[in-house]
């Protein structure tokens, strides 16, 4: 397999919305499959060649350019031959605004041509015509700035943003009742508005964020599993294993064996830094 991965830095004005840009160009002579477990962000994939996507929430299909929303289950991607494009990792609030004031229901992976958004759907072709990575990142930044920095744009409620920020900062280790008290909303109202504007209920997001932190540590291959379990708030290693089976489809040990060899030759998952 041959590969080129080029990180890009979003402009300062977008950094509260955009977590990362990653340009990629790959070629696989044989089928290459990767497991994409639940992560702490959403991913806008501006790809030029179709990937096969499969998993409990998405069934089996193919897409080149799509949006991967927050999910509590895994997706497998597979391709043979060329792959190229730009991955944009976004906060859920940015995704809500980018899509005109709607959240993606948990686990959904719509193609860009299914979103009734001609400008967004046309972006991959514009990237293909641009000869440099800096030029491609600039095209992405221009579209995102038009959408995300517009004073008229639809944004999540401040209470929803606050709840997300608290959950993200604590890797899911704050309770929903505590969040409701801090926002001044009832628990039921917070759950309803949060799901509508983020895509998953806050209790599910707690689970996903805790798992995402554990997956980062397990996939990096550095810490004993019992230490990861304790550090991420699981009752014990058996609890960690049950969560990996439920959210990633395999045990932590199998996940580590699967992920560790890919750390230096595969693009990071949404929300994951290559150094992990």
C-alpha positions in Angstrom: 0.0 0.0 0.0 1.2 3.5 -0.8 -0.1 6.5 1.2 0.2 10.2 1.8 -1.4 12.0 4.8 -1.3 15.8 5.1 -2.6 17.5 8.2 -4.1 21.0 7.7 -4.7 23.7 10.3 -8.1 25.4 10.2 -8.1 29.2 10.3 -8.2 30.7 13.8 -11.8 31.8 13.3 -12.9 28.3 12.7 -11.0 26.5 15.5 -13.9 26.5 17.9 -15.9 24.6 15.3 -13.4 22.5 13.3 -11.1 20.1 15.1 -8.8 19.1 12.2 -8.3 18.8 8.5 -6.5 15.8 7.0 -5.7 15.4 3.3 -5.2 11.8 2.2 -4.1 9.9 -0.9 -3.8 6.1 -0.8 -3.6 3.1 -3.1 -4.3 -0.4 -2.0 -3.5 -3.3 -4.3 -5.7 -5.7 -2.2 -8.9 -5.0 -0.3 -8.1 -2.8 2.8 -10.6 -2.9 5.6 -10.6 -0.5 8.6 -12.8 -0.4 11.7 -14.2 3.0 12.6 -15.4 2.8 16.2 -17.6 5.5 17.9 -15.6 8.8 18.3 -15.8 12.1 20.0 -16.7 14.1 16.9 -18.3 14.1 13.5 -16.5 13.6 10.2 -17.1 15.3 6.9 -15.5 13.0 4.3 -14.8 14.8 1.0 -13.7 11.8 -0.9 -13.1 11.3 -4.6 -13.5 7.5 -4.8 -16.2 5.2 -3.3 -15.7 3.3 0.0 -17.7 0.3 1.0 -19.4 1.0 4.3 -20.9 -1.6 6.5 -22.0 -2.0 10.1 -25.0 -2.5 12.5 -26.4 1.0 11.9 -25.6 1.5 8.2 -26.1 -1.9 6.7 -23.9 -2.2 3.6 -23.5 0.5 0.9 -20.9 2.7 -0.7 -20.1 6.4 -0.7 -17.3 8.7 -1.6 -18.4 11.9 0.1 -20.5 11.7 3.2 -21.0 12.9 6.8 -20.5 10.6 9.7 -22.5 11.7 12.7 -22.1 10.7 16.3 -22.7 7.0 16.8 -22.8 4.4 19.4 -21.7 1.6 17.1 -18.9 0.8 14.6 -18.6 1.1 10.9 -16.2 -0.9 8.7 -14.8 0.8 5.6 -13.1 -1.1 2.7 -11.6 -0.2 -0.6 -9.3 -1.5 -3.3 -7.3 0.8 -5.6 -7.1 4.6 -5.2 -8.5 6.7 -2.4 -8.1 10.5 -2.0 -9.8 13.5 -0.4 -10.0 15.6 2.7 -11.4 14.6 6.0 -12.8 17.4 8.2 -13.4 16.7 11.8 -16.2 18.9 13.3 -17.9 19.5 16.6 -21.5 18.4 16.7 -22.5 22.0 17.0 -20.7 22.9 13.8 -22.3 20.0 12.0 -25.7 21.2 13.1 -25.0 24.6 11.7 -23.3 23.3 8.6 -26.4 21.3 7.8 -28.7 24.3 8.2 -30.0 23.6 11.7 -30.4 19.8 11.8 -28.5 17.1 13.6 -27.8 13.7 12.1 -29.7 10.9 13.9 -27.2 8.7 15.7 -25.4 6.2 13.5 -26.5 7.7 10.2 -23.9 8.3 7.4 -25.7 10.3 4.6 -23.9 10.9 1.3 -23.5 14.5 0.5 -25.7 14.1 -2.6 -28.6 13.0 -0.3 -28.5 16.3 1.8 -30.2 18.6 -0.7 -27.1 20.9 -0.4 -25.7 21.5 -3.9 -22.7 23.6 -2.7 -21.6 21.0 -0.2 -22.2 18.2 -2.7 -20.0 20.0 -5.3 -17.1 20.5 -3.0 -15.3 17.2 -3.6 -15.1 17.9 -7.4 -13.7 21.3 -6.7 -11.1 19.8 -4.5 -10.1 17.3 -7.2 -9.5 20.2 -9.6 -7.2 22.1 -7.1 -3.6 21.0 -7.5 -2.3 21.7 -4.0 -3.2 20.6 -0.4 -3.1 24.2 0.8 -5.5 25.2 -2.0 -7.8 22.3 -1.1 -7.8 23.3 2.6 -8.5 26.9 1.6 -11.6 25.8 -0.4 -12.9 23.9 2.5 -12.2 26.8 4.9 -14.1 29.2 2.6 -17.3 27.1 2.6 -17.1 26.4 6.3 -16.6 30.1 7.2 -19.6 31.1 5.0 -21.8 28.6 6.9 -20.4 28.6 10.4 -19.5 32.3 10.9 -22.7 33.8 9.5 -24.6 35.7 12.2 -27.8 34.4 10.7 -26.8 30.7 11.0 -28.8 28.4 13.1 -26.8 27.2 16.1 -27.6 24.9 19.0 -29.1 26.4 22.2 -26.5 27.7 24.6 -27.6 25.1 27.2 -27.0 22.3 24.7 -23.5 23.7 23.8 -22.7 23.9 27.5 -23.8 20.3 28.1 -21.7 19.1 25.2 -18.7 21.1 26.4 -19.0 19.6 29.9 -19.3 16.1 28.6 -16.4 16.5 26.2 -14.1 18.1 28.8 -14.8 15.3 31.3 -14.8 12.4 28.7 -18.4 11.6 29.6 -17.8 11.6 33.4 -20.5 14.0 34.4 -24.1 12.9 35.0 -27.2 14.0 33.1 -28.9 15.1 36.3 -25.9 17.3 37.1 -25.9 18.8 33.6 -29.6 19.6 33.9 -29.1 21.3 37.2 -26.2 23.4 35.7 -28.2 24.4 32.7 -31.4 25.2 34.6 -33.4 22.9 32.4 -35.3 19.8 33.5 -33.7 16.5 32.8 -36.4 15.6 30.3 -36.1 19.0 28.5 -32.3 18.7 28.3 -32.5 15.2 26.9 -35.1 16.2 24.2 -33.3 19.3 23.1 -29.8 17.7 23.2 -30.9 14.8 21.1 -32.6 17.1 18.6 -29.5 19.3 18.2 -26.6 16.8 18.7 -28.1 13.6 17.4 -27.8 11.4 20.5 -29.2 11.7 24.0 -26.8 13.1 26.6 -26.6 9.7 28.4 -25.6 8.0 25.2 -23.0 10.7 24.5 -21.6 10.1 28.0 -21.1 6.4 27.0 -19.6 7.3 23.6 -17.1 9.8 25.0 -16.0 7.5 27.7 -15.5 4.7 25.2 -13.7 7.1 22.7 -11.1 7.9 25.4 -10.7 4.2 26.3 -10.3 3.3 22.6 -7.6 5.9 22.2 -5.7 4.4 25.1 -6.3 0.8 24.1 -5.5 1.4 20.4 -2.2 3.2 21.3 -1.0 0.0 22.9 0.6 1.6 25.9 -1.5 1.0 29.0 -2.6 -2.3 30.6 -6.4 -2.8 30.1 -7.1 -2.8 33.8 -5.4 0.6 34.1 -7.5 1.9 31.1 -10.7 0.6 32.7 -10.0 2.4 36.0 -8.8 5.6 34.3 -11.9 5.9 32.1 -14.4 5.2 34.8 -15.4 1.6 34.1 -16.1 -0.7 37.1 -13.5 -3.2 36.1 -11.8 -4.7 33.1 -14.8 -7.0 32.4 -17.0 -3.9 32.1 -14.5 -2.4 29.7 -14.6 -5.6 27.6 -18.4 -5.5 27.5 -18.4 -2.0 26.2 -15.9 -2.8 23.5 -17.9 -5.7 22.4 -21.1 -3.5 22.3 -19.6 -0.4 20.7 -16.6 -1.7 18.6 -17.8 -5.2 17.9 -14.6 -6.8 19.3 -12.7 -7.2 22.6 -10.2 -4.6 23.7 -7.3 -7.0 23.1 -8.6 -7.7 19.6 -9.1 -4.0 19.0 -5.5 -3.3 20.1 -4.1 -6.0 17.8 -6.2 -4.7 14.9 -5.4 -1.0 15.4 -1.8 -0.9 16.6 -0.2 -1.9 13.4 -2.1 0.8 11.6 -1.1 3.7 13.7 1.7 4.8 11.4 0.1 4.1 8.0 -3.6 4.9 8.4 -5.4 8.1 8.8 -6.6 8.8 12.4 -10.2 8.3 13.3 -12.3 11.4 13.9 -11.2 13.1 17.1 -8.0 10.9 17.3 -4.5 12.4 17.0 -1.9 10.4 15.1 0.4 10.5 18.1 -2.1 8.6 20.3 
